[in-house]
Amino acid sequence: MTDSPSPADLLDLAVATAGEAAALIADRRAGAAADVDTKSSATDVVTAVDRAAEELITGRLLAARPGDGLLGEEGAAQDGSTGVRWVVDPVDGTVNLLYGLPAFAVSIAAEVDGQVVAGVVHNVLTGERYTATAGGGAHLVSPAEPGPVRLSGSSPVSLEQTLVATGFGYRVEQRRVQGRIVAELLPLVRDIRRHGSSALDLCTVAAGRVDAYYEEGLKPWDHAAGALVAAEAGVVVTGLPGRPFADPLAIAAAPSVAGPFVELLARLHA
């Protein structure tokens, strides 16, 4: 590694870039449905807005730090020489973008030597911005608040009182299995929420708006920033017993229920 930027400096660049991308997306979202392609299945979509946002993000980040690596959901990729790699999802929640649902976000994370040290998740329509740095805590900046709010998750007293968020994959076979698991899970928890953006789901656990979240099949750009926000808020971020986070299951849960929640998911996914 030849360059040692601070997490705070990387976050500043990520926040500024995410803000620019969010403005572009908001400006162009009305016409997003006019140019839609599919990826892994007919329900896995990408728009010209996604691609334009990724182009903007890539341009801003690499103009500021040309030696860095980069991995973007829509194909942007560069090997770096500094030890820093940016992990970018230009629009996490593209289907929500198409339908005008207020749950789609720009997600930008910075890794240093393979470890995520800074991240921002910027909700385009609400203007809420979740940020975190490694060891520096997680914060929410909202138009409704006068300043940053330190995030600390929630503390449900039992699984029966746990509000759970989840998401589903794009392949039919995968969805059948996921639907069966949700049907078994639902009677054992308070309720289920499905927002349609994994980055925002992780941040809602950090904010205490849900108590736990799990999803199978996430890619690095889906969770890099959001998982750091959750972890820095004191949320337990883990995988199934003996497995890493997001391999294959991404789990984030309030510490008060994390143990039994992971045990329950392990049983349901056996």
Residue frames as qw, qx, qy, qz and C-alpha x, y, z in Angstrom:
[[0.000, 0.887, 0.462, 0.000, 0.00, 0.00, 0.00],
 [0.487, 0.193, 0.024, 0.851, 1.41, 3.34, -1.08],
 [0.174, -0.445, -0.076, -0.875, -1.32, 5.72, 0.05],
 [0.286, -0.313, -0.816, 0.393, -2.88, 5.95, 3.53],
 [0.229, -0.449, -0.162, -0.848, -5.92, 8.25, 3.44],
 [0.194, -0.008, 0.719, -0.668, -7.95, 8.57, 6.60],
 [0.079, 0.456, 0.884, 0.058, -11.43, 7.01, 6.73],
 [0.077, 0.738, 0.366, -0.562, -12.83, 10.50, 7.34],
 [0.059, 0.512, -0.417, -0.749, -11.24, 11.82, 4.14],
 [0.004, -0.072, -0.911, -0.406, -12.58, 8.88, 2.15],
 [0.069, 0.598, 0.765, -0.229, -16.02, 9.41, 3.63],
 [0.086, 0.663, 0.062, -0.741, -16.01, 13.09, 2.70],
 [0.110, 0.294, -0.662, -0.681, -15.33, 12.19, -0.92],
 [0.020, -0.269, -0.952, -0.143, -17.98, 9.45, -0.86],
 [0.078, 0.642, 0.587, -0.486, -20.61, 11.76, 0.66],
 [0.140, 0.589, -0.173, -0.777, -19.99, 14.54, -1.87],
 [0.111, 0.160, -0.816, -0.545, -20.07, 12.09, -4.76],
 [0.017, 0.392, 0.917, -0.069, -23.22, 10.35, -3.53],
 [0.135, 0.646, 0.362, -0.658, -24.94, 13.72, -3.23],
 [0.190, 0.452, -0.450, -0.746, -24.13, 14.58, -6.83],
 [0.106, -0.039, -0.941, -0.318, -25.33, 11.17, -8.02],
 [0.080, 0.501, 0.785, -0.355, -28.55, 11.47, -6.02],
 [0.212, 0.612, 0.060, -0.760, -29.27, 14.84, -7.65],
 [0.193, 0.280, -0.713, -0.613, -28.73, 13.32, -11.11],
 [0.052, -0.228, -0.971, -0.047, -31.03, 10.39, -10.31],
 [0.134, 0.580, 0.573, -0.563, -33.75, 12.65, -8.93],
 [0.208, 0.542, -0.213, -0.786, -33.55, 14.84, -12.03],
 [0.317, 0.267, -0.742, -0.527, -33.82, 11.92, -14.45],
 [0.244, 0.042, 0.933, -0.262, -36.05, 9.49, -12.59],
 [0.576, 0.432, 0.276, -0.636, -39.27, 10.54, -14.35],
 [0.660, 0.544, -0.357, -0.376, -37.92, 9.10, -17.61],
 [0.291, -0.455, 0.841, -0.032, -36.25, 6.03, -16.14],
 [0.707, 0.191, 0.650, -0.205, -38.89, 3.61, -17.42],
 [0.608, 0.720, -0.090, -0.321, -38.21, 4.65, -21.03],
 [0.525, 0.596, -0.605, 0.054, -34.86, 2.80, -21.17],
 [0.688, -0.432, 0.505, -0.292, -34.84, -0.46, -19.18],
 [0.584, 0.354, -0.722, -0.113, -32.78, -3.59, -19.77],
 [0.890, -0.400, 0.060, -0.209, -32.72, -6.88, -17.87],
 [0.018, 0.662, -0.744, 0.093, -29.78, -8.75, -16.36],
 [0.112, -0.201, 0.966, -0.117, -30.00, -12.14, -14.62],
 [0.151, 0.437, 0.887, -0.017, -33.78, -12.48, -15.12],
 [0.029, 0.625, 0.498, 0.600, -36.82, -10.58, -16.38],
 [0.417, -0.855, -0.304, -0.050, -37.24, -9.06, -12.89],
 [0.616, -0.474, 0.067, 0.626, -33.58, -8.01, -12.52],
 [0.405, 0.838, 0.282, 0.234, -33.57, -4.62, -14.24],
 [0.460, -0.358, 0.057, 0.810, -31.12, -1.83, -15.00],
 [0.300, 0.891, 0.335, -0.054, -31.93, 1.60, -16.41],
 [0.512, 0.604, -0.016, 0.611, -30.04, 4.28, -18.25],
 [0.317, -0.864, 0.116, -0.372, -30.26, 6.26, -14.99],
 [0.877, -0.425, 0.162, 0.157, -28.31, 3.52, -13.17],
 [0.795, 0.231, 0.142, 0.543, -25.60, 3.66, -15.81],
 [0.193, 0.796, 0.004, 0.574, -25.43, 7.45, -15.87],
 [0.546, -0.801, 0.137, -0.206, -25.15, 7.57, -12.09],
 [0.895, -0.259, 0.184, 0.313, -22.37, 4.99, -12.07],
 [0.616, 0.504, 0.092, 0.598, -20.51, 6.93, -14.76],
 [0.110, -0.875, 0.070, -0.466, -20.76, 10.11, -12.69],
 [0.749, -0.639, 0.172, -0.036, -19.63, 8.35, -9.51],
 [0.889, 0.031, 0.158, 0.429, -16.71, 6.64, -11.22],
 [0.434, 0.680, 0.044, 0.589, -15.61, 9.88, -12.82],
 [0.294, -0.869, 0.124, -0.378, -15.70, 11.85, -9.56],
 [0.837, -0.508, 0.192, 0.068, -13.93, 9.23, -7.46],
 [0.847, 0.076, 0.210, 0.483, -11.17, 8.47, -9.92],
 [0.291, 0.801, 0.008, 0.523, -10.62, 12.13, -10.77],
 [0.423, -0.833, 0.218, -0.280, -9.98, 12.76, -7.09],
 [0.574, -0.500, 0.649, 0.005, -7.97, 9.55, -6.54],
 [0.669, 0.521, -0.377, -0.373, -6.84, 8.17, -9.92],
 [0.243, 0.413, -0.875, 0.066, -4.78, 5.31, -8.49],
 [0.529, -0.102, 0.652, -0.533, -7.63, 3.69, -6.58],
 [0.004, -0.120, -0.955, -0.270, -9.44, 0.51, -7.52],
 [0.488, 0.108, 0.136, -0.855, -13.16, 0.44, -8.19],
 [0.020, 0.189, 0.971, 0.144, -15.97, -2.12, -8.41],
 [0.402, 0.131, 0.090, -0.902, -19.40, -1.01, -9.64],
 [0.612, 0.227, 0.698, -0.296, -22.62, -2.97, -10.02],
 [0.663, 0.677, 0.178, -0.265, -23.14, -1.89, -13.62],
 [0.881, 0.376, 0.061, 0.282, -19.71, -2.96, -14.82],
 [0.118, 0.903, -0.324, 0.257, -17.30, -0.23, -13.77],
 [0.919, -0.328, 0.038, 0.216, -14.04, -1.85, -12.71],
 [0.369, 0.802, -0.374, 0.283, -10.45, -0.79, -12.18],
 [0.835, -0.221, -0.297, 0.406, -7.49, -2.37, -10.46],
 [0.131, -0.973, 0.077, -0.172, -5.77, 0.05, -8.15],
 [0.673, 0.327, -0.421, 0.512, -2.28, 0.69, -6.81],
 [0.110, -0.589, 0.308, -0.738, -3.07, 2.58, -3.57],
 [0.133, -0.077, -0.902, 0.404, -4.69, -0.13, -1.45],
 [0.366, 0.308, 0.386, -0.789, -8.03, 1.70, -1.71],
 [0.016, -0.216, -0.834, -0.508, -10.98, 0.25, -3.61],
 [0.409, 0.095, 0.174, -0.891, -14.38, 1.87, -4.04],
 [0.070, 0.259, 0.959, 0.095, -17.45, -0.40, -4.07],
 [0.240, 0.177, -0.028, -0.954, -20.40, 1.31, -5.76],
 [0.184, 0.493, 0.844, 0.099, -24.08, 0.64, -6.25],
 [0.040, 0.128, 0.176, 0.975, -25.36, 3.65, -8.19],
 [0.587, -0.220, -0.066, -0.776, -29.03, 2.82, -7.56],
 [0.089, -0.016, -0.970, 0.224, -29.79, 0.21, -4.94],
 [0.296, 0.477, 0.666, -0.491, -33.51, -0.39, -5.40],
 [0.003, 0.110, -0.534, -0.839, -33.96, 0.12, -9.13],
 [0.134, -0.471, -0.826, -0.279, -37.47, -1.38, -9.19],
 [0.182, -0.710, -0.485, 0.478, -38.50, 1.14, -6.53],
 [0.113, -0.378, 0.243, 0.886, -37.05, 3.87, -8.75],
 [0.056, -0.167, -0.746, -0.643, -39.25, 2.70, -11.63],
 [0.267, -0.602, -0.742, -0.126, -42.37, 2.70, -9.45],
 [0.075, -0.674, 0.042, -0.733, -41.62, 5.90, -7.56],
 [0.764, -0.566, -0.308, 0.043, -41.38, 4.16, -4.19],
 [0.022, -0.915, 0.294, -0.277, -39.16, 6.19, -1.81],
 [0.767, -0.488, 0.410, 0.069, -36.63, 3.46, -1.08],
 [0.845, 0.390, 0.041, 0.362, -33.74, 3.65, -3.54],
 [0.414, -0.866, 0.169, 0.223, -30.30, 4.87, -2.71],
 [0.534, 0.697, -0.432, 0.207, -26.78, 5.60, -3.83],
 [0.846, -0.510, 0.129, 0.084, -24.34, 3.34, -1.96],
 [0.524, 0.695, -0.397, 0.290, -20.60, 4.04, -1.93],
 [0.805, -0.574, 0.107, 0.110, -18.05, 2.26, 0.27],
 [0.327, 0.782, -0.515, 0.130, -14.28, 2.61, 0.51],
 [0.960, -0.236, -0.045, 0.143, -12.08, -0.37, 1.29],
 [0.065, 0.828, -0.552, 0.080, -8.48, -0.11, 2.44],
 [0.085, 0.378, -0.921, 0.044, -6.50, -3.32, 1.96],
 [0.372, -0.168, -0.881, -0.241, -9.74, -5.25, 1.62],
 [0.191, -0.461, -0.729, 0.468, -11.50, -3.86, 4.71],
 [0.012, -0.760, -0.413, -0.502, -14.39, -1.42, 4.42],
 [0.399, -0.211, -0.389, 0.803, -13.45, 1.73, 6.37],
 [0.167, 0.310, 0.127, -0.927, -15.99, 4.29, 5.14],
 [0.087, 0.352, 0.857, 0.365, -19.46, 4.19, 3.62],
 [0.286, 0.229, 0.169, -0.915, -22.46, 6.28, 2.71],
 [0.115, 0.424, 0.870, 0.225, -26.00, 5.27, 1.75],
 [0.118, 0.218, 0.041, -0.968, -27.97, 8.23, 0.39],
 [0.311, 0.527, 0.785, -0.091, -31.74, 7.80, -0.02],
 [0.224, 0.210, 0.413, 0.857, -32.53, 9.75, -3.18],
 [0.206, -0.628, -0.514, -0.547, -36.14, 10.75, -2.51],
 [0.539, -0.757, -0.358, 0.088, -36.10, 11.30, 1.25],
 [0.194, 0.843, -0.283, 0.415, -32.69, 12.98, 1.34],
 [0.754, -0.610, 0.236, -0.062, -31.65, 10.87, 4.33],
 [0.551, 0.625, -0.528, 0.168, -27.94, 10.06, 4.40],
 [0.883, -0.460, 0.094, 0.021, -26.46, 7.24, 6.45],
 [0.440, 0.723, -0.482, 0.228, -22.69, 7.32, 7.01],
 [0.848, -0.512, 0.118, 0.067, -20.06, 5.41, 8.94],
 [0.379, 0.697, -0.588, 0.156, -16.32, 5.14, 9.37],
 [0.811, -0.081, -0.549, 0.185, -14.48, 2.21, 10.91],
 [0.515, -0.224, -0.498, 0.661, -14.23, 2.95, 14.62],
 [0.032, 0.065, -0.048, 0.996, -16.01, 6.28, 14.21],
 [0.317, 0.382, 0.653, -0.572, -19.62, 5.22, 14.65],
 [0.152, 0.409, 0.739, 0.513, -22.63, 5.49, 12.36],
 [0.077, 0.390, 0.266, -0.878, -24.75, 8.58, 11.80],
 [0.265, 0.614, 0.698, 0.256, -27.91, 9.71, 10.05],
 [0.012, -0.252, 0.022, 0.968, -28.30, 13.13, 8.49],
 [0.149, 0.563, 0.803, 0.126, -31.94, 13.89, 7.74],
 [0.013, 0.462, 0.238, 0.854, -33.80, 16.95, 6.42],
 [0.538, -0.675, -0.391, -0.317, -36.03, 16.55, 9.49],
 [0.732, -0.538, -0.191, 0.371, -33.17, 16.86, 11.99],
 [0.007, 0.989, -0.132, -0.074, -30.92, 19.85, 12.76],
 [0.028, 0.728, -0.684, -0.045, -27.72, 17.78, 12.71],
 [0.544, 0.212, -0.808, -0.084, -26.24, 14.28, 12.50],
 [0.783, -0.402, 0.189, -0.435, -27.87, 11.67, 14.76],
 [0.008, -0.432, 0.899, -0.068, -25.66, 8.91, 16.20],
 [0.803, -0.027, -0.386, -0.453, -27.20, 5.51, 15.44],
 [0.184, -0.387, 0.830, -0.356, -27.43, 2.70, 17.99],
 [0.338, -0.080, -0.904, -0.251, -29.98, 0.21, 16.70],
 [0.659, -0.413, -0.104, -0.620, -32.77, -1.25, 18.84],
 [0.005, 0.270, -0.893, 0.360, -33.19, -3.75, 21.67],
 [0.735, -0.203, -0.335, -0.553, -36.26, -5.98, 21.28],
 [0.519, -0.462, 0.597, -0.401, -36.90, -8.23, 24.27],
 [0.664, 0.000, 0.747, -0.037, -37.58, -11.42, 22.30],
 [0.163, 0.018, 0.767, 0.621, -37.89, -12.89, 18.83],
 [0.088, 0.636, 0.766, 0.020, -41.65, -12.57, 19.14],
 [0.023, -0.903, -0.209, 0.374, -41.16, -8.79, 19.40],
 [0.387, -0.387, 0.471, 0.692, -38.64, -8.57, 16.55],
 [0.567, 0.743, 0.129, -0.330, -39.55, -6.72, 13.35],
 [0.635, -0.199, 0.598, 0.447, -37.64, -8.37, 10.51],
 [0.456, 0.726, -0.194, -0.477, -36.72, -7.02, 7.09],
 [0.660, -0.093, 0.680, 0.306, -35.72, -9.25, 4.20],
 [0.397, 0.601, -0.322, -0.614, -35.39, -9.32, 0.44],
 [0.868, 0.187, 0.455, -0.060, -35.69, -11.85, -2.37],
 [0.368, -0.297, 0.633, 0.613, -33.50, -12.94, -5.26],
 [0.421, 0.452, -0.248, -0.747, -34.35, -12.80, -8.92],
 [0.272, 0.141, -0.902, -0.306, -34.35, -16.47, -9.92],
 [0.716, -0.265, -0.262, -0.591, -37.69, -18.31, -9.69],
 [0.789, -0.114, -0.586, 0.143, -36.20, -21.34, -7.95],
 [0.321, 0.100, -0.500, 0.798, -34.52, -19.15, -5.34],
 [0.351, -0.262, 0.059, -0.897, -37.74, -17.24, -4.70],
 [0.776, -0.263, -0.471, -0.326, -39.68, -20.44, -4.05],
 [0.665, -0.122, -0.575, 0.460, -37.25, -21.41, -1.31],
 [0.122, 0.136, -0.299, 0.937, -37.17, -17.90, 0.13],
 [0.525, -0.318, -0.206, -0.762, -40.98, -17.78, 0.18],
 [0.787, -0.276, -0.551, -0.028, -41.13, -21.05, 2.11],
 [0.506, -0.041, -0.496, 0.705, -38.65, -19.75, 4.68],
 [0.142, -0.230, 0.104, -0.957, -40.56, -16.50, 5.16],
 [0.676, -0.342, -0.390, -0.523, -43.79, -18.47, 5.68],
 [0.763, -0.259, -0.534, 0.255, -42.10, -20.43, 8.49],
 [0.366, 0.067, -0.332, 0.867, -40.46, -17.34, 9.97],
 [0.208, -0.466, -0.196, -0.837, -43.52, -15.07, 10.02],
 [0.672, -0.581, -0.377, -0.260, -45.41, -16.75, 12.91],
 [0.772, -0.285, -0.323, 0.468, -42.29, -16.56, 15.11],
 [0.343, -0.029, -0.076, 0.936, -41.56, -12.81, 14.88],
 [0.163, 0.507, 0.350, -0.770, -43.48, -9.53, 15.19],
 [0.622, 0.709, 0.228, -0.241, -43.84, -9.03, 11.44],
 [0.668, 0.047, 0.431, 0.604, -41.94, -8.91, 8.14],
 [0.224, 0.864, -0.003, -0.450, -40.96, -5.88, 6.06],
 [0.703, 0.171, 0.461, 0.513, -39.64, -5.91, 2.49],
 [0.006, 0.819, 0.022, -0.573, -38.27, -2.55, 1.35],
 [0.755, 0.616, 0.191, 0.117, -36.53, -3.53, -1.88],
 [0.343, 0.804, -0.366, 0.321, -33.07, -2.10, -1.11],
 [0.852, -0.217, -0.366, 0.305, -30.54, -4.14, 0.83],
 [0.377, 0.280, -0.264, 0.842, -28.38, -1.09, 1.53],
 [0.347, -0.464, 0.048, -0.814, -31.33, 0.72, 3.10],
 [0.844, -0.359, -0.360, -0.173, -32.44, -2.44, 4.93],
 [0.708, -0.043, -0.413, 0.571, -29.08, -2.62, 6.69],
 [0.110, 0.294, -0.190, 0.930, -29.32, 1.06, 7.56],
 [0.574, -0.487, -0.200, -0.627, -32.84, 0.68, 8.94],
 [0.825, -0.321, -0.421, 0.198, -31.50, -1.90, 11.41],
 [0.473, 0.110, -0.281, 0.828, -28.80, 0.60, 12.37],
 [0.169, -0.346, 0.001, -0.923, -31.48, 3.26, 12.91],
 [0.160, 0.118, 0.825, -0.529, -33.71, 0.93, 14.95],
 [0.544, 0.192, -0.125, -0.807, -36.52, 1.18, 12.40],
 [0.915, -0.023, -0.340, -0.216, -36.45, -2.62, 12.15],
 [0.655, -0.634, 0.397, -0.105, -34.82, -4.99, 14.61],
 [0.592, -0.259, 0.709, 0.283, -33.21, -7.50, 12.23],
 [0.597, 0.639, -0.225, -0.429, -32.57, -8.19, 8.57],
 [0.580, -0.232, 0.737, 0.258, -31.48, -11.15, 6.51],
 [0.679, 0.632, -0.070, -0.368, -31.06, -11.84, 2.81],
 [0.793, -0.102, 0.523, 0.296, -29.43, -14.44, 0.61],
 [0.669, 0.437, 0.416, 0.434, -27.28, -13.84, -2.44],
 [0.007, 0.977, 0.016, -0.211, -26.07, -10.28, -1.90],
 [0.722, 0.453, -0.044, 0.522, -23.13, -8.92, -3.89],
 [0.509, -0.205, -0.263, 0.794, -20.41, -6.66, -2.42],
 [0.008, 0.250, 0.150, 0.956, -21.99, -3.49, -3.84],
 [0.489, -0.567, -0.534, -0.392, -25.31, -4.42, -2.17],
 [0.705, -0.635, -0.309, 0.067, -23.92, -4.48, 1.35],
 [0.630, 0.189, -0.267, 0.704, -20.47, -2.84, 1.57],
 [0.019, -0.413, 0.167, -0.895, -21.61, 0.55, 2.87],
 [0.653, -0.467, -0.175, -0.570, -24.77, -0.58, 4.66],
 [0.866, -0.230, -0.410, 0.172, -23.06, -3.35, 6.60],
 [0.441, 0.160, -0.357, 0.808, -20.48, -0.89, 7.92],
 [0.309, -0.448, 0.014, -0.839, -23.26, 1.48, 9.00],
 [0.819, -0.394, -0.294, -0.295, -25.00, -1.37, 10.84],
 [0.795, -0.077, -0.417, 0.433, -21.82, -2.64, 12.50],
 [0.272, 0.251, -0.273, 0.888, -20.79, 0.83, 13.63],
 [0.488, -0.463, -0.070, -0.736, -24.25, 1.30, 15.14],
 [0.331, -0.328, 0.767, -0.441, -23.59, -1.72, 17.37],
 [0.882, 0.160, 0.005, -0.444, -25.69, -4.14, 15.36],
 [0.621, -0.269, 0.720, 0.153, -24.49, -7.74, 15.11],
 [0.605, 0.618, -0.301, -0.402, -23.46, -8.26, 11.47],
 [0.438, -0.337, 0.833, 0.009, -22.80, -11.91, 10.73],
 [0.522, 0.171, -0.674, -0.494, -23.48, -14.96, 8.61],
 [0.906, -0.241, -0.234, -0.257, -24.86, -18.38, 9.43],
 [0.689, -0.631, 0.355, 0.029, -22.89, -20.22, 12.14],
 [0.717, -0.233, 0.512, 0.413, -19.37, -20.86, 10.90],
 [0.525, 0.531, 0.451, 0.488, -19.92, -18.85, 7.72],
 [0.239, -0.121, -0.011, 0.963, -18.86, -15.32, 6.79],
 [0.299, 0.588, 0.307, -0.686, -21.35, -12.49, 6.34],
 [0.562, 0.599, -0.142, -0.553, -23.21, -12.77, 3.01],
 [0.350, 0.405, -0.818, -0.213, -21.80, -16.24, 2.27],
 [0.121, 0.404, 0.609, 0.672, -24.52, -17.10, 1.49],
 [0.257, -0.796, -0.537, -0.112, -26.67, -15.30, 4.06],
 [0.168, 0.379, -0.226, 0.881, -26.30, -11.69, 5.21],
 [0.483, -0.646, -0.590, 0.043, -27.65, -11.18, 8.73],
 [0.120, 0.342, -0.290, 0.886, -27.88, -8.01, 10.80],
 [0.540, -0.586, -0.579, -0.172, -29.68, -8.06, 14.14],
 [0.329, -0.781, 0.220, -0.483, -30.02, -6.16, 17.39],
 [0.209, 0.397, -0.831, 0.328, -27.66, -7.67, 19.99],
 [0.506, -0.158, 0.565, -0.633, -30.56, -8.56, 22.29],
 [0.863, 0.218, 0.307, -0.337, -31.96, -11.08, 19.78],
 [0.377, 0.656, -0.593, -0.277, -28.99, -11.82, 17.51],
 [0.175, -0.289, 0.938, -0.080, -28.20, -15.23, 19.01],
 [0.522, 0.291, 0.755, -0.270, -31.69, -16.75, 18.77],
 [0.555, 0.695, -0.004, -0.457, -32.31, -15.03, 15.43],
 [0.248, 0.583, -0.734, -0.245, -29.21, -16.58, 13.85],
 [0.284, -0.080, 0.943, -0.154, -30.12, -19.98, 15.35],
 [0.592, 0.483, 0.489, -0.422, -33.62, -19.72, 13.89],
 [0.509, 0.710, -0.288, -0.393, -32.30, -18.80, 10.43],
 [0.010, 0.443, -0.890, -0.105, -29.81, -21.67, 10.57],
 [0.439, 0.154, 0.853, -0.236, -32.66, -24.10, 11.30],
 [0.582, 0.637, 0.280, -0.421, -34.89, -22.68, 8.56],
 [0.433, 0.741, -0.428, -0.284, -32.06, -22.76, 6.00],
 [0.473, -0.362, 0.803, 0.028, -30.84, -26.26, 6.90]]
